[in-house]
Amino acid sequence: KLLQEQVTVIQYQATSRGLYKMVEANKNTINYQNSRTEKATSKPCSEADWSNVLQKLNTIDVSKLDQIEAPTKAHQYDGAALATLTIIKDNKTYTSTTFDHGNPPKQLEGIVNQLLSFMPEKQ
C-alpha cells in the first residue's frame, strides 16, 4: 500500500458566479463547503472511504493529470461551473485542467463522484 503513504490530500473544487463547492479528503478527515461564505465542515474519513478514494485514484496517472482533456467546454462561456481536481502526492501538487462541473473527463469521473458523495445534498 505504498500509494496510501504517498497521497496526502485530494481536493475537488467547482466555482462559478453562483456556485461554490469544495470537498477535500485526506486519510483522517473530509472537509467540504457548499458556499464561499460558509465555514468548511469537517467529518472523519473512515478507512473504507479513504480506501475507496485511493482505489479510484489508482486508475489515474497522477503525473499526467494536467493532460487529461475535458469532454465539454461549457465552463469557458459560463455554461457550467469551472471544476478542478487537485492531488497532493509525494509533497508535489498535481492539478487537472479545468472541466465542467457535472461532466468530468471519463478518467476522473469515479474519483470526482466519490468525493462529491461525501457532501450532504444541499437543503
Secondary structure as GFF3:
##gff-version 3
##sequence-region A 1 123
A	DSSP	alpha_helix	2	6	.	.	.	ID=ss1
A	DSSP	beta_strand	7	15	.	.	.	ID=ss2
A	DSSP	beta_strand	20	25	.	.	.	ID=ss3
A	DSSP	beta_strand	29	33	.	.	.	ID=ss4
A	DSSP	beta_strand	41	44	.	.	.	ID=ss5
A	DSSP	alpha_helix	47	57	.	.	.	ID=ss6
A	DSSP	three_ten_helix	62	67	.	.	.	ID=ss7
A	DSSP	three_ten_helix	74	77	.	.	.	ID=ss8
A	DSSP	beta_strand	82	89	.	.	.	ID=ss9
A	DSSP	beta_strand	92	95	.	.	.	ID=ss10
A	DSSP	beta_strand	99	100	.	.	.	ID=ss11
A	DSSP	alpha_helix	106	117	.	.	.	ID=ss12
###
